Amino acid sequence: MKYMMPTVFIVDDDPAVRDSLALLIMAQGMRTVTFASAMEFLENYTEGEIGCMVLDIRMPQITGLALQEKLVERGITIPIVFITGHGDIEQCRRAFQSGAIDFLTKPIDQNRLIDSLRKGIRMSIHQQQEEETQEVMQLLDRISGREREVLELVADGLSSKEIARQLDLSPRTIEVHRANLFSKLGVDSLADLIRFYLKALEATGKKRSDESFLNETTARQ
């Protein structure tokens, strides 16, 4: 299941620890989902979630460090805050080398934990924004310069006949360009097409009045 709001995933084999951490974190207004094992997390986590993880180092079957390594192998970069009652320098070093944002020993410093989780959520949001921008730019590269012109005029609310007159083309040609836009951009409705256009403006740092949106080096005639 993919959650719409940022989520803190708590992975710890001790139910008392899971419950106490969940209560603490929810009291700060953050959503939590708990897992009793690394395997349970792997079976239920949906890639692309916004959020971060509180992960116990020592767990049966798959340890916290082993779960972190599996996530790295899969290209999943969820921010992780490790917790442990038996931490050592080597474990701490391995965790940070693989991208952990904090390493806390029990009893947990609650203020530090909350600060680290908020930092992790900010990182996750920023990462998703970067991924979305990259995806938009890749999709933009698929469409021609003429298709960009049609996209912009469609977003302005013009009909195919009106666009045809403005570009001195036939309505049939405009319909072909529109169909190509739907196909190349992977959208199913006019609303989705306009939504993509707005994202493209944001991704390229352009305003509606900027002709440079139509003249990016990636555009092809």
DAPE-V711000 format. One record per backbone hydrogen bond with DSSP energy under -1.0 kcal/mol. NH is the residue of the N-H (numbers start at 1). CO is the residue of the C=O. E is the energy in kcal/mol with one decimal. If there is no record, write none. Layout:
<<NH:CO:E> <NH:CO:E>>
This chain:
<<7:50:-2.0> <8:31:-2.9> <9:52:-2.8> <10:33:-2.6> <11:54:-3.0> <12:35:-2.1> <18:14:-2.3> <19:15:-2.5> <20:16:-2.3> <21:17:-2.6> <22:18:-2.4> <23:19:-2.3> <24:20:-2.2> <25:21:-2.7> <26:22:-2.7> <27:23:-1.7> <28:25:-1.2> <29:26:-2.0> <30:25:-1.5> <33:8:-2.0> <35:10:-2.7> <41:37:-1.7> <42:38:-2.5> <43:39:-2.1> <45:41:-2.4> <49:46:-1.3> <52:7:-1.6> <53:79:-2.6> <54:9:-3.0> <55:81:-2.5> <56:11:-2.4> <57:83:-2.0> <62:60:-2.1> <64:57:-2.8> <67:63:-2.3> <68:64:-2.3> <69:65:-2.1> <70:66:-2.1> <71:67:-2.3> <72:68:-2.3> <73:69:-2.4> <74:70:-1.6> <75:72:-1.4> <76:71:-2.8> <81:53:-3.2> <82:102:-2.5> <83:55:-2.3> <84:104:-1.7> <92:88:-2.3> <93:89:-2.6> <94:90:-2.5> <95:91:-2.4> <96:92:-2.3> <97:93:-2.4> <98:94:-1.4> <99:96:-1.5> <100:95:-2.4> <101:80:-2.7> <102:80:-1.1> <104:82:-3.3> <106:84:-2.5> <110:108:-1.0> <113:109:-2.4> <114:110:-2.5> <115:111:-2.3> <116:112:-2.4> <117:113:-2.5> <118:114:-2.3> <119:115:-2.0> <120:116:-2.5> <121:117:-2.4> <122:118:-2.1> <123:119:-2.3> <124:120:-2.3> <125:121:-2.5> <126:122:-2.4> <127:123:-2.4> <128:124:-2.3> <129:125:-2.2> <130:126:-2.2> <131:127:-2.2> <132:128:-2.6> <133:129:-2.3> <134:130:-2.3> <135:131:-2.3> <136:132:-2.5> <137:133:-2.4> <138:134:-2.0> <139:135:-2.1> <140:136:-2.6> <141:137:-1.5> <142:139:-1.5> <143:140:-1.1> <145:220:-3.2> <148:144:-1.9> <149:145:-1.9> <150:146:-2.3> <151:147:-2.6> <152:148:-2.4> <153:149:-2.1> <154:150:-2.7> <155:151:-2.3> <156:152:-1.0> <157:154:-1.8> <158:153:-2.0> <163:159:-2.6> <164:160:-2.4> <165:161:-2.1> <166:162:-2.1> <167:163:-2.4> <169:164:-2.6> <174:170:-1.8> <175:171:-2.4> <176:172:-1.9> <177:173:-2.2> <178:174:-2.8> <179:175:-2.4> <180:176:-2.4> <181:177:-2.2> <182:178:-2.3> <183:179:-2.2> <184:180:-3.3> <185:181:-2.3> <187:182:-1.4> <193:189:-1.9> <194:190:-2.4> <195:191:-2.3> <196:192:-2.2> <197:193:-2.0> <198:194:-2.2> <199:195:-2.0> <200:196:-2.6> <201:197:-2.2> <202:198:-2.0> <203:199:-3.0> <204:200:-2.3> <206:201:-1.9> <210:207:-1.8> <213:210:-1.3> <214:211:-1.7> <219:216:-1.7>>
